[in-house]
Amino acid sequence: MTHRRPRVRLVVPTTGGRLTYLEQCLASIGRQDELAEVVIVGPAAPSPALRELVRSHPCRYAAESGRGLSNAVNQGWTDADTDYLGWLGDDDLLTVGSLSAAVGELERTPSAAMVYGRVGVIDSSGNDLYTMRPGRLAPWLLPYGVNFVWQPGSLYRRAAVRQVGMLDPSLRYTMDFDLHLRLREYGRLRYLPRPLACYRSHPDTLTATNPEPYGERRRVMNRHLGPVAGALQACWWPAAKYAGRALGALQFHIGRHATARDQPTS
């Protein structure tokens, strides 16, 4: 059911260089049965092609006033009066019905600061690779750097974000990890066991271009760990990092097997 007043604001940051992906991203939002305000935050001087793409979708364009992804998302969230907030990379997609499912879960659970779900991983051509299934224990693993709560499949309660603060502009790669840890201290992180989004894996993603995958994450962890766990981090971190890799590999193999099993045969 579509509501007259959007309950969700989605920010889509873009550099304007991936228009085919951006078109698919906006189309996936347009197919939702839950109406969303969409704010695209991009270059101060958008190309004619980007301007035309924005005009062809029900969204608002805002010229970025700062530098970096965190600043772009914060800019798009700042004047929101919707109940819920989210952001989507210009190369990612929402699954059909995901917004209404996420909103419904948040409305059924007033104590929840956010909802997160499964995330399908697709390649640059949109082919299914596997599905990340974080499970209900994922929030308990977060403080130890094992991050299965993926941002594309997350939706936040605006009141909770305003309470804990928005994204940290000093972070380039782990701003979502930091936000989720802060929201975990404020309220529940509610798991919805269904695919909510698709993450596109390709060589130009922030994850792929991160030269030091664990450096920034450990700095964020130090902000949130208690004094005992923080002091002993050098002892338990190698085991936590190995466990995270092992669990991620298990997710990959299970998901890839399920994806292959579900493919139609000729």
C-alpha positions in Angstrom: 0.0 0.0 0.0 1.4 3.4 -1.0 1.2 6.2 1.6 0.8 9.8 0.6 3.6 11.0 2.8 6.8 9.0 2.3 8.0 7.3 5.5 11.4 6.6 4.1 14.2 8.9 2.8 16.9 7.2 0.7 20.1 8.9 -0.2 22.0 7.8 -3.3 25.5 9.3 -3.4 27.1 9.3 -6.9 30.1 10.7 -8.7 28.1 10.6 -11.9 30.4 8.2 -13.5 28.3 5.0 -13.4 25.0 6.1 -15.0 24.0 2.6 -16.2 24.3 1.3 -12.6 22.6 4.4 -11.3 19.7 3.9 -13.6 19.2 0.4 -12.4 19.5 1.5 -8.8 16.8 4.2 -9.2 14.6 1.7 -11.1 14.8 -0.7 -8.2 13.7 2.0 -5.8 10.8 3.0 -8.1 9.5 -0.6 -8.1 9.0 -0.5 -4.4 5.4 -0.6 -3.0 6.6 1.7 -0.1 7.0 5.2 -1.3 10.4 6.8 -0.6 11.8 10.2 -0.9 15.0 9.9 -3.0 17.8 12.4 -2.8 20.7 12.0 -5.1 23.9 13.8 -3.9 26.4 14.3 -6.6 28.9 16.7 -8.3 28.3 20.4 -8.1 28.4 20.5 -11.9 26.5 17.3 -13.1 26.9 16.2 -16.6 24.0 16.6 -19.1 23.5 12.8 -19.0 23.3 12.8 -15.2 20.8 15.7 -15.3 18.6 13.9 -17.8 18.7 10.7 -15.7 17.6 12.6 -12.6 14.8 14.2 -14.5 13.5 10.8 -15.6 13.0 9.6 -12.0 11.0 11.0 -9.1 13.9 12.2 -7.1 15.7 15.4 -5.9 19.3 16.3 -6.8 21.6 18.0 -4.3 25.0 19.3 -5.2 27.5 17.9 -2.7 28.6 20.5 -0.2 31.5 18.4 1.3 33.9 15.6 0.4 33.4 11.9 0.8 30.6 9.4 1.1 29.8 10.1 4.8 29.4 13.8 4.1 27.1 13.1 1.1 24.9 10.8 3.1 24.7 13.2 6.0 23.8 16.0 3.7 20.9 14.0 2.2 19.7 13.0 5.7 20.0 16.4 7.4 16.6 17.9 6.6 14.6 14.6 6.5 11.3 14.5 8.3 10.5 10.9 7.4 10.4 8.2 10.0 13.1 6.1 8.5 16.5 6.7 6.8 18.7 4.7 4.5 21.2 5.0 1.7 22.1 3.0 -1.3 25.2 3.0 -3.4 24.6 4.1 -7.0 25.7 0.6 -8.1 23.5 -1.4 -5.6 19.8 -2.4 -5.8 16.8 -2.9 -3.6 14.9 -6.2 -3.9 11.2 -6.2 -4.7 9.1 -5.3 -1.6 12.2 -4.8 0.6 11.2 -1.3 1.9 7.7 -2.3 2.9 9.1 -5.4 4.7 11.8 -3.4 6.5 9.3 -0.6 7.5 6.8 -3.2 8.7 9.4 -4.8 10.9 10.5 -1.5 12.4 6.9 -0.6 13.1 6.2 -4.0 14.8 9.3 -3.5 16.9 9.4 0.0 18.5 12.6 -0.9 20.5 14.5 -1.5 17.2 17.0 1.2 16.1 17.4 -0.5 12.7 16.5 -3.5 10.7 19.0 -5.5 8.6 18.5 -8.4 6.3 20.1 -10.7 3.8 22.0 -9.2 0.9 22.5 -10.8 -2.5 25.9 -10.3 -4.1 25.8 -9.8 -7.9 28.6 -9.2 -10.4 29.1 -6.2 -12.6 26.6 -7.6 -15.1 23.9 -8.3 -12.5 24.4 -12.0 -12.3 23.7 -13.7 -8.9 26.8 -14.9 -7.1 25.7 -15.7 -3.6 23.6 -14.3 -0.7 24.9 -13.1 2.6 22.8 -14.4 5.4 23.9 -12.6 8.6 21.5 -14.2 11.0 20.4 -13.0 14.4 23.7 -13.3 16.1 25.4 -10.8 13.8 25.0 -7.8 16.2 26.8 -9.6 18.9 29.8 -10.2 16.7 30.1 -6.5 15.6 32.2 -5.2 18.5 34.8 -7.8 17.6 35.2 -6.7 14.0 33.1 -9.5 12.5 30.8 -7.4 10.3 27.9 -9.3 8.6 25.4 -6.4 9.0 25.7 -5.0 5.5 24.6 -1.5 4.8 22.7 -2.0 1.5 20.3 -4.3 3.4 19.7 -1.9 6.3 17.1 0.6 7.2 17.4 3.0 10.2 14.9 4.7 12.5 15.5 8.4 12.1 15.0 9.1 15.8 17.7 6.6 16.6 20.2 8.1 14.1 19.5 11.6 15.4 20.1 10.4 19.0 23.5 8.6 18.3 24.7 11.0 15.6 25.0 10.6 11.8 27.9 9.2 9.9 31.5 10.1 10.9 33.0 12.1 8.0 36.5 11.1 9.1 35.8 7.5 8.1 36.2 6.5 4.5 35.4 2.8 4.5 33.8 1.8 7.8 31.3 4.6 8.4 28.4 2.1 8.4 30.2 -0.3 10.8 30.7 2.7 13.2 27.0 3.7 12.9 25.8 0.2 13.5 27.9 -0.1 16.6 26.4 3.2 18.0 22.9 2.1 17.1 23.5 -1.2 18.9 24.1 0.7 22.1 20.9 2.6 21.6 18.4 -0.1 20.6 17.9 -3.4 19.0 19.3 -4.4 15.6 16.4 -6.4 14.2 17.1 -9.2 11.7 14.7 -9.8 8.8 15.5 -13.2 7.2 14.8 -12.2 3.6 16.9 -10.5 0.9 16.5 -6.7 1.2 19.1 -5.6 -1.3 21.8 -6.5 -3.8 25.4 -5.5 -3.5 27.3 -5.2 -6.7 30.8 -6.6 -6.5 33.2 -5.0 -9.0 36.8 -3.6 -9.0 35.7 0.0 -8.3 33.8 -0.5 -5.0 35.1 1.1 -1.8 35.6 -2.4 -0.4 37.7 -3.5 -3.3 39.8 -0.3 -3.3 40.5 -0.3 0.4 44.3 -0.6 0.7 44.2 -1.5 4.4 41.0 -3.6 5.0 41.3 -3.9 8.8 43.1 -0.7 9.8 40.2 1.6 9.9 37.9 -1.1 11.3 40.2 -1.6 14.3 40.3 2.1 15.0 36.5 2.1 15.1 36.5 -1.0 17.3 38.7 0.8 19.8 36.0 3.5 20.3 33.4 1.0 21.3 35.2 -1.8 23.1 35.2 -1.8 26.9 38.5 -1.2 28.7 39.2 -4.9 29.3 38.4 -6.1 25.8 40.3 -3.1 24.4 43.4 -3.7 26.4 43.4 -7.4 25.4 42.7 -6.7 21.7 46.2 -7.7 20.6 45.5 -11.1 22.1 42.1 -11.9 20.7 42.0 -9.9 17.4 44.0 -12.5 15.3 41.5 -15.1 16.3 38.5 -12.8 15.6 39.9 -11.9 12.2 40.4 -15.5 11.3 36.9 -16.4 12.5 35.4 -13.6 10.5 37.2 -14.8 7.3 36.1 -18.4 7.9 32.5 -17.5 8.5 32.6 -15.2 5.4 34.0 -18.1 3.3 31.3 -20.4 4.7 28.6 -17.9 3.7 30.1 -17.6 0.3 30.2 -21.4 -0.4 26.7 -22.0 1.0 25.3 -19.1 -0.9 27.0 -20.0 -4.1 25.8 -23.6 -3.9 22.2 -22.4 -3.2 22.4 -19.9 -6.2 23.7 -22.6 -8.5 20.9 -25.0 -7.3 18.2 -22.4 -8.0 19.4 -21.6 -11.5 17.1 -23.0 -14.2 18.5 -25.9 -16.2 18.5 -26.0 -20.0 
